[in-house]
Amino acid sequence: MSGSLVCVGTGMTLGAHISPIAKSHIEQAEVVFSLMANGFAEKWLEGMNSDVRSLQCYYQEGKNRNITYNEMVEAILAEVRNGKKVVAAFYGHPGVFACISHRAIKKAELENLPASMEPGISAEDCLYADLGIDPGKTGCSHYETSQFMFYKRNVDTSAHLILWQVALAGDKSLAKFSTGSAYRQVLVDLLLEYYPSDHQVILYQAKGIAIDTMRADTIALTELVDAELLMHTTLVIPPCSKMQTNEAVLAKLAAIDAKEERAKKGPVLSLVL
């Protein structure tokens, strides 16, 4: 029989965020590969399936992460090719900052093996809830921190700017678990082109278990250089300016509204005496 792959998300808070369908996939799988936040989460998965295999062993300090990710993909697909019903379980959302799932699904599809993804509650979802941010109010721009540094971006200071994996700021080696203050200074210097030095930013970390306290430390932008950052720390930069009205577009829309209003009223009949 042909094997299959489903990549599922278990959510950010252990046991509280997993969806019924993700839980069902894990319970019914023949093999479960896991990439969870800690060993406690791995044990929790083992309570749902007797064959849970951690992917954490592929990580090594100084080892290029692309090599690590490809090794993980091959480990997953080897069991799918063997005809097994395989689940790959990732904390958070399996498709958000989790290239392994995307690579595995793409490769499985190229080999005509059934593969799909089930979403989970991501760190972004928790961030909106924990910090009381409505992305529909002023908008949000999201970037991986190093990518934000390596490429020119149009920064909109009237919207929230959210930088993920800030502890890895400026890492081009793909082999580090964190970078130092010199790298962060480059990031701060870049941000100072758009924001005042005393602009208040937030260091955010979602809860891993229900009894945890989420992190939401407010600091001045320049204090980021020496701040305590973990792999899962996210930098949230609130707006420092107001949205600017686009008068030209508003005028065009007003003209359309006026035209439609006249059309509703119908033609005006003039009386000739």
N, C-alpha and C positions, 0 to 999 in steps of 0.2 A: 504494500500500500504506500501511496505517496505521503511523505511527511508534510508538516505545515508549521508555520511560524506566526505567532501573535505577540507583538510587543505591547505591553500594558504598563500603565502608570499606577503606582500605589499611593500617589498624593504626597504631600509634604509632611503632614502630621501622622505618625505611625498609627495605623489601625482606624483612624478617624476619617480619612479622606478617600479610601479605596472604594471604587464603585462595585455594585453587585456583579456586573459582567466581568470586570477585571478579576475579582475574587473567584468567580466561576471558572475562568480560563486557567488560573493558577491551580485550582483544585483538580481540574480534569486533565491537566497536562501530564505527559509521560516524563518530560524533563523540563525543569525550570532553571534558567540561568538568571542570576540576580546581580544587580549593581545598585546596592543600597547605601544609605548614608553611614551605617555603622553595623557592628556585629550583632547588636541587639535586634536590629531590623532583619538581619539574616535569619536569626533564630525564630523570629515571628513568622517568616515565610515558611520555614521548615515545619511549622505547625499546620500548614495547609497542604504540603506536598512532601512526599518521602524522598524525592530526588531533586534537591535544590543545590545548584553548583554556583559558587560565587565567582564573579569575574574580577574581583579585586586583586587576585594574585598576579594579574598581568601588569599591574602598575609597578614601576620602579623609579626611584629618584634618578634623574639623569638620562632616562630612557625616553626617546622621542614618542610623544603620545600618539602620533599617527601609526607607528608600528604597533603600539599597544592596542589601539582601536581595531586595526586590521586583524590582529590575533584573536581578539574577542569575537569579531564577526565570523572568522573561520571556525572557532570553537562552537558557536551557535549553529552555523549552517551544516557542520559535519553531522550533527544529530538529525537535522531536518532531512539531509540526503539519505540518512539511514532509515528513513520512513517513520521517524518519531513525531509525535504531536508535541511541539516545543513552544514554550512561553519564555520570553525574555522580559523580566520585571525590572523596572527602573523607578527609583523614588521620584516624586513629582510627576511631571508629564514626560512620556517616553520620547516625544519629538522636540522637546525644548532643551537646548544645550545638551543634546544627547545624540551625537552623530552616529553612534553605533547602531541604533535602531534604524535610522534612515539608510545607512550603508547595507545593513543586513537585509532589509526589505527589498531594496533595489537589486541586490545581487540575487536574492531568491527569485524575484520576478524574472530576471534574465535567464534563470535556469528553469523557468516554468514551474516553480514551487509556490504553493499558496502562501501568501504573507499579507498581514494586515496590522493595523495599529489601533489600540483603544486609548483614548485620552485619559489623563489624570489631572488632579488639581495641582497646578504649578506654583512655583515661588512667586510668579507674577500675580496670580490670582490671590495668594495670601497677602502680598504687598498691598494691593488695592484695599483689601479688607482691614488689614492691621493699621495702615497709615491713613485710612479714610480718604483715599484718592479716587476720584471719578475721572477716568481717562476721557470721558466725553465732555468734560467741562472746559478744559483748556488744551487738551491733547497731551500725548506722551510720545517721546522718541526713545527707542530702546536700542542699545548697542552693546556688543561685547567690548570690553574696555580696550584691549589691545587693538582690535580692529578700528575702533574710534580714533586711536592714536596714529595708526599706520596710514589711514586714508583721510582725505579732505572731506569734511562733512559740513553741511549747512546747519548750524546750530540755531534753533528757535528758542530764544530765552523767555518767550511768553508761554511755553509749554514745559512740562516736566521732562527732564533729561535723566534717563535711568541707565546706568552703566553696570553691566554684569561682570562678575569675576574680576573685581577691581584689585584683588590681591595679586593677580597675574599681570598687572599693568606693564605693558612694554615687552613682554616675553616673546621673542622670536624663535627661541630654541625648541619650544613645545616639549621641554624636558624638565621644567621647574614646577614646584608646587607653590612658589611665591617669588616675588621680586622685592628688591629693597627700596630704601627711601630715595635713592638717586633716580630710579625709574618713576617713582610716584611724583617726584618733583617735576619731571618732564610732563606728566599728565596735568599737574596743577598749573604749570606755566601755560599749557594749552588752554585750560579752562579759564584762566585769568584774562584771556583775550576776549571773553564774553561776559564774565561774571566779576563782581567786585570781590576783593580779597576777604572781606568779612561776611560774604554771603553764607547763610546757614544751610548746610547740607546734612543728609541723614545717612548713617550707616545702618543698613537693614539686614536682619537675618530672620527667616521664618522659624517657627517652632518645629522641632523634630519629633517631640512627643507632647502629649496634651498637657503635662504638668510643667513643661518648659515655659520660659518667658521669652517672647520674641524680642529681638534687639532692635532698637530704634534710637540710636545715639545721635544727637544733634551736635555738630561741630562747625567751626568756621572752615571755609574751603581750604585755607592754607594749612590747617591742622591735619589735613589728610596725609601729609608726608610722613608723619610719625605716629599715625593712628594704628591701633591693633586691628589687623585685617585677617580674616580666615578665607579659606577657599570659597565658601558660600556667602561671603559678605557682598552685598549689593550697595552701590552708591546711588542715592536718590537726590537729584538736584532740583529743588522747586523753582518755579518761574521767578525771574527778577524784573520782568517788564510786563506791560499790559499788551494785549492783542491790539494790533493796528487795523482799523476799519479799511476795507478795500472799497473805496468810494466808486471806482469805475465799474466794478462788478455789481455793486448795489444799484447803480443807475440803470444798468442793462436789465436787471431783474425787475426794477420798478416799471420800466417801459413795457416789459412783457406783461406784468400784472395789469397795467392800464389798458393794454390792447385786449386782453382777455375779458376785462370788465366791460369794455365797450361792446365786445362781441355778444356778451350775455344780454345786454339791453336791446340788441337788434338795431336795424337802421332807423334813423330819425326821419320822420315824414314831415315835410313842410306843406302848409296849407296856402294855396294861391287864391286870393279873394278877387 
